[in-house]
């Protein structure tokens, strides 16, 4: 173990990183330019860097080396070689609870310092548990597509990959699990976080499943298409339309849909912050299409995913909450024009801030008369998963 060398490299990398690109991308480029690092070296150095970021907004003023080591201790669930070499007096306490560890470190650290916006959290979030979740790497989740349940589980077992079953179609795997050459991704199963999968349960358990005929569905902020794939698997008979503001994203989405066997759909490029985002594109016999369901997974702070990308917590500027909330209100105000009068809007964020969640739902209700059929905070921090917010709204009378 070359722990001291790894620590020195981690300090150099952190001093060079400015937060302007995802840290994973920065690391990849850094290691490509520095050929001296083998795969084991890259793994250990990367881990030390992420331990630094997992302290969030806490202990911002202590030396970088000390912050790395404090993060390493708090993130270690078991004694390990790295900690033994760098802080042997902490190593035999690595399995202690977080609260016990906080008494042992060299600096006073209230756990709430990691995420200092308790008053702005959505209702129902346990702030202490949420803060503790930053010390844990989330799992990799698979959503098994219909008819592939036995196939996927058999393949994973045959290759010695351990998994936990959250349901017959939702599996949790170690984050570092290599599955690309084992599973036909997007054909047999989809990489999709646990909380994201639960948004599909919201659809299945509501009036959406009772829409007669072929429901017209618009995934307006489609991104990589995960929500569209899920809606299709719930009801392959939907008339699907997808859009995004980035052409490169739609190119990748179309490739993914081809692998998934989704061929009959419409796609278009649009900026949802502008009025009538589908004008001139969403038309059928010169009549504007009206959708039974609009899935709106809006741009947001991403605060519910920061245990996967803790550098975003470290560099987060509080004023961005209001900026995103304004953007979200503008988007929903524009897309509602494309809905049927009795249609459904599924509003989704991966944020933990009430200003992006409950307050936007209140805005939709007060300005457009849509009522929430179901509104749920999906607390993934209790399950080594992301935390998300979802609300299904409609003007339709619900019995």
Secondary structure, DSSP 8 states (H G I E B T S, - for coil): --HHHHHHHHHHHHHH--SSS-HHHHHHHHHHH-TT--HHHHHHHHHHHHHHHTTTTTTTTS-HHHHHHHHHHHH-SS--HHHHHH-HHHHTTTTS-HHHHHHHSSS---GGGGS--GGGB-TT--HHHHHHGGGS---EEEEE-TT-HHHHHHHHHHTT--EEESSSSEEEE-TT---TTTS-BTTTEEE--HHHHHHHHHHHTSGGGG--SS-EEEETT-TTSHHHHHHHHH-TT-EEEEEES-HHHHHHHHHHHHHHT--SEEEEE--TTSSSTTTTTSEETTEE--EEEEEEE-----GGGTTTSHHHHHT--TTHHHHHHHHHHHHHHHHGGGEEEEEEEEEEES--BTTTTHHHHHHHHHHH--EEEEEEEE-GGGTTS--EEEEEEESS---
